Amino acid sequence: MIQSPAPRRTAVIRIALTGANGGYGRTLLDQLRRLSDMTAAQLIDPDVEGVVRMLTALGVSEDGFVRAASVAEAAAAVDAGKIAVIADGAHLAWTHTDVLVEATGRIEAGYTYAETALDSGTHVVMVSKEIESVAGVALSARARERGLRYLPGDGDQPANLIRLAAWVLGVGFDIVALGKSGEYDLVFDPETGIVDQNGVVVSAPALGDLLALGDDLPATLSARAAVVADLKRAAAADACEMNVVSLYTGAVADVEAMHYPVARPDELADIYAARADGGILDATGVIDVFSMLRLPGEASFAGGVFAIVRTGDDVTWEILRGKGHVVSRNGRYACIYWPYHFMGVETPLTIAAAVDGTAATPEPRQHTVLAARTTADLAADTVFRVEGHHHEIAGVAPVIVAPDAGEIAPYYLLSGARLRRAVAAGSLVTLADLDGVPAAALAAYRAGLALGR
């Protein structure tokens, strides 16, 4: 059996994880058990008993953790080699933390954790894309000022796609498009005519005649979209992740709500081509999301990431096509893809890079903003709440647009805010429309804008 090499460090990396009691937290905690030079020292979540149940299920004995209700108790637990389980971030012992992994997904709490970590001399690995989309530029600058690292966490699509983009650029390609598949595949069974999207099923027998792109690509994509129109394929989480990718790469949205074509992986190089070459793009250097179409038993794209590049020498790319790589039918484009994102399983790579100073992540800039466009007429005094698994807000749709002088309200700054006046359907919500915007996160967003695009 091949095993991991011996640890390179003499001191164990002490990790504080916020939002610990969730799917991401569990995948990270399980993986850390395999690494002798990292430890989950402090776990922060209001649901302390939920964290305890998770630790027990992961095989941590009762004497392996402490319910800590003060900074002193948390520090003592870490000194004793135990895990401190903490309900309130005010009780986190920053002196006993090397890296904060922020995974609350909540704008006010998460921003405060990240800001406090940097002010306490602690590196930050950001998993909460909601916070990254609003304050990532400012937090990254704050980290550089303090000689610290602020990095998007490997295992979630933004960091993976940023790494893929760096690889693509590093070998000399120009990027036509960057993207990912949506969270849930469209699994079509030709025998029944049923499409299953994570347990939500619709009858779509017409899809059986649309499994190939045919000669008229736009017509095929339009027909596919029509037969699965009853499924909700777009999510705020997707738009947020692509906005984060924009911050680090400069890519922009071709259309503000993204295209979301229903596609199979071997079609991506044809679909994400310029319109003049038969594709769907009006611009290049763009971000987008596709809905993965597959048959039962076929491998999933697994929420993975892709880059579309222009090819070169015809013979070279016919050789690569012959080896199974995705090359467009006209030979002008190729798709390079990583069909995975393993959540917390991958994040130790970022934790190590933060401590070792080995990350090559570019400095982010506010190239785009994740904004909120109203889907209906909204009355004055409407209060916005972030809800559900995908952290969406009723009454508005997420869109990716160019930032203005700071008047457009970032989508997640609507969290808990109230409309001070009526806003018509189809409008972008502005900061002037809102009362009760989280003040610290708003200040960070404006500071990030001031750094330039």
Disulfide bonds with the S-S distance in Angstrom:
none
